[in-house]
Amino acid sequence: MQIRTFIGVVISMLLVVFIAGIGYQNSGLLDQTFQLTPTRTVPLWTAMVGAFIAGVLTFLVAFLLRGSAGLIERLRMLQGRRAGRAVADLYERGIEAALEGHEERALEHFRAILSRNPDHFQALLKAGAVHRSLGRVQEAVEMHKRAHRLQDTSLEPLYELVKDYEALDQVAKAKVVLDRIIEMRPRRALSAFRSLRRYAIKEGDWDRAWNLQRRIESQVERDPAKLSAERRFGIGIRYEMAGEASREGREREALNSLRKLARAAPDFVPAQFRLGEILAERGLDDDAVQVWFQGFRQTGAPAFLSRLEEHYLDSEDPEGAIRVLQNAVAESGHDFLPRFFLAKLYLRLEMIDEAWRELQLLSDRATGSPVLHAHLGYVHERRREFQAASEAYRRVIQDQDYLQLQYRCQSCQHATPKWHDRCERCDAWNTIVLDFGEDPGLEALDLTAGPVYSHSA
């Protein structure tokens, strides 16, 4: 027996003894009659005992009622937990079904949740996303609007609505929602700013794209890689703004902008390429040639060599074209591409022996290039070396008969036969490079050239 229980029993016994003693001392008084009703009397002690029993019963009834209310509340809580676990299980099954590509099954689970709780926020969001993936975009819009009404301070249903309106090709409505997101979180709406920038770029609204770009750069994380990526994007937008100024006749503004870009980003090929174009259009040929040649020095991009060749040939100055490509060979730290372009120029000018000499110097440096072997075959044929020409052409056929220069986007790998300042597929600037198949040199492999020793047994 616990001490508290023992003390309680002792106190109860003492109380009973005390009451019994008082009752004995007042037995005469307790035997007096007590008028219970106008016609009925009982001894006073009987009335007192009855009142005590009534009080005890009242207390017991109140205690039992309070205990039953708590029991009912606990039962309700238990049922709520069970219902919550059931809803959570349905939600998890719905997510798994959606991830596995079983959209209709996922919708069944989300509908089951909403039938129990029409205001389940996450179920509304996910059900809407599944509707959109199934092409039922209007149903998705209604789901996401309901979710937004439930939690009008949450950005998640608003971003889902943007996706819905984009799927419906209702860009104007998507812009309204994006503006609402920015209004709610002006300092934390990076995704909204990027989406609006994407629309501005598609519409060719470069001034708006640039304003949005500055907001993005002010909000992007201070991570060097992310900052660098955004600044490159900004350079592309400024390049397009300069192009727009040139098309509208504001050539001085365009030239100033392109010169600033060329200084700020010397590896951005489109800026220097377009700068030379504008100078040539204004009759400043020497300045244009200087810009293109400087662009090749800084970037090694073959687009400058092609443009220089075309410029001189259009001016009926083949000697100038030969001279500038020879200078490129002499000044280039890696002379493969300028030497190849020089060989192509010789072929174009019917200078077969000169072309042969240059191609021979390259023949062992790009063993997997069908372009090089196609040109070698052509030179052999022109020199009437038909057996050698046949061998060269056979190698071309084995390499998919690739007679044409191929450029490729470094971002999305889109192939194109011509160089462009901007990829036609992914809209990225300065990503088009010559896909030549040149063998890597020792420097690229981080190897050092050294002596070769022979060993004899």
Secondary structure as GFF3:
##gff-version 3
##sequence-region A 1 457
A	DSSP	alpha_helix	3	25	.	.	.	ID=ss1
A	DSSP	alpha_helix	27	30	.	.	.	ID=ss2
A	DSSP	beta_strand	33	37	.	.	.	ID=ss3
A	DSSP	beta_strand	40	43	.	.	.	ID=ss4
A	DSSP	alpha_helix	44	99	.	.	.	ID=ss5
A	DSSP	alpha_helix	103	116	.	.	.	ID=ss6
A	DSSP	alpha_helix	121	133	.	.	.	ID=ss7
A	DSSP	alpha_helix	137	150	.	.	.	ID=ss8
A	DSSP	alpha_helix	156	167	.	.	.	ID=ss9
A	DSSP	alpha_helix	171	184	.	.	.	ID=ss10
A	DSSP	alpha_helix	190	203	.	.	.	ID=ss11
A	DSSP	alpha_helix	206	219	.	.	.	ID=ss12
A	DSSP	alpha_helix	224	247	.	.	.	ID=ss13
A	DSSP	alpha_helix	251	264	.	.	.	ID=ss14
A	DSSP	alpha_helix	269	281	.	.	.	ID=ss15
A	DSSP	alpha_helix	285	299	.	.	.	ID=ss16
A	DSSP	alpha_helix	302	314	.	.	.	ID=ss17
A	DSSP	alpha_helix	318	331	.	.	.	ID=ss18
A	DSSP	alpha_helix	336	348	.	.	.	ID=ss19
A	DSSP	alpha_helix	352	362	.	.	.	ID=ss20
A	DSSP	alpha_helix	370	382	.	.	.	ID=ss21
A	DSSP	alpha_helix	386	398	.	.	.	ID=ss22
A	DSSP	beta_strand	407	409	.	.	.	ID=ss23
A	DSSP	beta_strand	415	416	.	.	.	ID=ss24
A	DSSP	beta_strand	432	434	.	.	.	ID=ss25
###
